[in-house]
Amino acid sequence: MNIRAMMKRTHEAFVLLFLALLSKATSVKPCPRPSLPQSDSNFCLSWRLAVETNNMRGWRTVPIQCFRYVETYMIGGQYERDINFIVGQILSYAIGIALSNDGMDAWILDVDDTCLSNLFYYKSKRYGCDPFDSSGFKAWARTGGCPAVPGMLGLFSKLVNTGFKVFMVTGRDEETLGQITTANLHDQGFVGYERLILRTPVYKGQSAVVYKSNVRKQLVEQGYRIWGNIGDQWTDLQGDCVGNRTFKLPNPMMNDADVSKQIQQMVRFIRQEAEEKANEISVSAEEEFNIEKLQIVEAEKKKIRQEYDRKAKQVDVKKKIEYSMQLNTSRIKVLQAQDDIVNSMKESAGKDLLKVADGKKAYKKLLKDLIVQSLLRLKEPAVLLRCREVDKKVVESVLEEAKKAYADKANVPAPKITVDDRVFLPPPPKGGDSHEPYCSGGVVVASQDGKIVCENTLDARLDVVYRQKLPEIRKRLLG
């Protein structure tokens, strides 16, 4: 019983004694003693015992009449003595554990109000008499100024130095409080733990029991043996794989299970606010939509008009293109007809060439002149001559004359002329529409090595003349 409560009860006793004396002096019956209010330390002690033993559930706040009691308990020394007593029990248990050499002997420690104290936050909440405020708690946690819970830093260090793998498991959000929590623990001397495990998005929405059960289960599946589990809330110590022994630290200021309910209420409130805001946005969006719709309709009408003008221009361009194509087609037909006329003229000349060989005397003289001309072109001492097979005898009959004529004109010795009797020029056409190669007459003379060739056939000469005279022919025929 603390000093304040003793003074209060002493004061009540003096008041009762004074009333009794006064009633005897005045012959008036004394007033009955009033019943003790619920804020009496005995009630608050019983209330705290029910909370710590988890016999009282679903409470949201500390009874207002227990404000001073809880304040005195937390800062008057009893809380620290209770912690030290439990730490002693934990050390007695831990010393008796025979550690293996595989490094898989583990302890699990909660963080908030187990390793780091949030007493300054709860002081602003009248030590739990005001409802838990998650946003306010996060703001406090972001300061990174949580001091170590008395006695727990020493216990932590002894567990680490003994060889246990210490896992710090907390419900704090990893994304928003991960780095701050790590720094806060290190600043308070919690250095050397195996791992700090915070709540990730995978565990979002899960209760503390489910979340921490999953974490412990994963550690067990990894081969760790959980010898001890320490926390200030029953949700830290319930569920699966809780460990060989659990140790509950006192905390009469907060009910973690009720915090989850408050969070759900906040979620519902936020959702309601969001829905109302969404309705406002929907109404505003509808108005903006109607305005935008009119603007779009007008814009689309303008586009349609522009599209109509564009397509009308396309039709006009298409007509011009078609007219140009038809004009080009007509021109191509005219050019093709002109080519046909010129080619027919060439074919007619080719047919006339066939008649040249019919005049034997004149053709004989022509062959001699063609041979002499070829020799003058080549100026070789020895040449190979090819002719049509039908012209072989005529060619052989004029060779000597051709040699002499060449020698006189070139003023050189007469060359050696070999008539190829194995390869002949194509024969005259057989008539009809035969597509076989033919030769109208003439000769082909080449050097002995075959590198220089003078094609002096009637057909070759016709091609040369045709190419040279083609512009003049077109002018005369087509104007």
Long-range contacts (C-beta under 8 A, 24 or more apart in sequence): 1-41, 2-41, 2-72, 2-76, 2-78, 4-68, 4-72, 5-40, 5-41, 37-65, 38-63, 38-65, 39-63, 39-64, 39-65, 39-66, 39-68, 39-69, 40-65, 41-69, 44-69, 44-70, 45-69, 48-73, 48-250, 48-252, 51-252, 51-255, 52-248, 52-250, 52-252, 54-234, 57-255, 57-257, 58-255, 58-257, 58-258, 59-255, 59-258, 60-131, 60-132, 60-255, 60-258, 60-261, 60-262, 61-128, 61-129, 61-130, 61-131, 62-126, 62-127, 62-128, 62-129, 62-252, 62-253, 63-129, 64-129, 66-129, 67-126, 67-127, 67-129, 70-127, 70-128, 70-129, 70-252, 70-253, 71-127, 73-252, 74-119, 74-122, 74-127, 74-252, 74-253, 75-119, 79-250, 80-150, 80-151, 82-250, 83-149, 83-150, 83-151, 83-152, 83-249, 83-250, 84-150, 84-151, 86-247, 86-248, 86-249, 86-250, 87-151, 87-152, 87-154, 87-155, 89-247, 90-155, 90-228, 90-230, 90-247, 91-155, 91-158, 93-228, 93-245, 94-158, 94-159, 94-162, 94-164, 94-227, 94-228, 97-227, 99-162, 99-163, 99-164, 100-225, 102-223, 103-163, 103-165, 104-165, 104-223, 104-224, 104-225, 105-163, 105-164, 105-165, 105-224, 105-225, 105-227, 106-164, 106-165, 106-166, 106-167, 106-194, 106-219, 106-224, 106-225, 106-226, 106-227, 107-159, 107-164, 107-165, 107-166, 107-167, 107-226, 107-227, 107-228, 107-229, 107-230, 107-243, 108-166, 108-167, 108-169, 108-216, 108-219, 108-226, 108-228, 108-229, 108-230, 108-243, 109-152, 109-156, 109-166, 109-167, 109-168, 109-169, 109-193, 109-230, 109-231, 110-168, 110-169, 110-170, 110-230, 110-231, 110-232, 110-233, 110-236, 111-168, 111-169, 111-170, 111-172, 111-181, 111-185, 111-196, 112-146, 112-170, 112-171, 112-172, 112-232, 113-149, 113-232, 113-233, 113-249, 113-251, 113-254, 114-149, 114-152, 114-230, 114-231, 114-232, 114-236, 114-249, 115-148, 115-149, 115-152, 115-153, 115-156, 115-168, 115-185, 115-188, 115-190, 116-146, 116-147, 116-148, 116-149, 116-184, 116-185, 116-188, 117-146, 117-147, 117-148, 117-149, 117-150, 118-146, 119-147, 120-145, 122-253, 122-254, 125-253, 127-253, 128-252, 128-253, 128-254, 131-262, 132-254, 132-258, 132-259, 132-262, 134-259, 134-262, 134-263, 134-266, 138-176, 138-177, 141-172, 141-177, 141-180, 141-181, 142-176, 142-177, 142-180, 144-180, 144-181, 144-183, 144-184, 144-187, 145-184, 146-184, 146-188, 147-188, 148-188, 148-189, 148-190, 149-249, 153-188, 153-189, 153-190, 156-190, 156-193, 157-189, 157-192, 160-192, 160-193, 164-227, 165-194, 165-224, 166-192, 166-193, 166-194, 167-193, 167-194, 167-195, 167-197, 167-219, 168-193, 168-195, 168-196, 168-197, 169-197, 169-212, 169-215, 169-216, 169-236, 170-196, 170-197, 170-198, 170-199, 171-198, 171-199, 171-208, 171-211, 171-212, 172-198, 172-199, 173-198, 173-199, 174-198, 174-199, 174-200, 175-200, 175-201, 207-235, 207-260, 208-233, 208-235, 208-236, 208-256, 208-257, 208-260, 209-235, 209-238, 209-239, 210-239, 212-236, 212-239, 213-238, 213-239, 213-240, 213-241, 216-240, 216-241, 216-242, 216-243, 217-241, 233-257, 338-474, 338-477, 338-478, 341-477, 341-478, 342-470, 342-473, 342-474, 342-477, 345-473, 345-477, 346-462, 346-466, 349-462, 349-466, 350-440, 350-459, 350-462, 353-440, 353-441, 353-458, 353-459, 353-462, 354-428, 354-429, 354-440, 356-440, 356-441, 356-458, 357-391, 357-428, 357-440, 357-441, 360-394, 363-394, 363-441, 364-394, 364-397, 364-398, 366-441, 367-391, 367-394, 367-395, 367-398, 367-441, 367-442, 367-443, 368-398, 368-401, 368-402, 368-405, 370-442, 370-443, 370-456, 371-395, 371-398, 371-399, 371-402, 371-406, 371-417, 371-443, 371-445, 371-456, 372-402, 372-405, 372-406, 372-409, 373-456, 374-443, 374-445, 374-454, 374-456, 375-402, 375-403, 375-406, 375-410, 375-415, 375-445, 376-406, 376-409, 376-410, 377-445, 377-454, 377-456, 378-445, 378-446, 378-447, 378-452, 378-454, 379-410, 379-412, 380-415, 380-447, 380-448, 380-452, 381-413, 381-415, 381-416, 382-415, 382-416, 382-417, 382-418, 382-447, 382-448, 383-415, 383-416, 383-417, 383-418, 383-445, 383-446, 383-447, 383-448, 384-418, 384-420, 384-445, 384-446, 384-447, 384-448, 384-450, 385-417, 385-418, 385-419, 385-420, 385-443, 385-444, 385-445, 386-419, 386-420, 386-423, 386-424, 386-425, 386-443, 386-444, 386-445, 386-446, 387-419, 387-424, 387-425, 387-442, 387-443, 387-444, 388-424, 388-425, 388-426, 388-427, 388-428, 388-439, 388-441, 389-424, 389-427, 390-427, 390-428, 391-441, 391-443, 392-419, 392-421, 392-424, 395-419, 395-443, 425-457
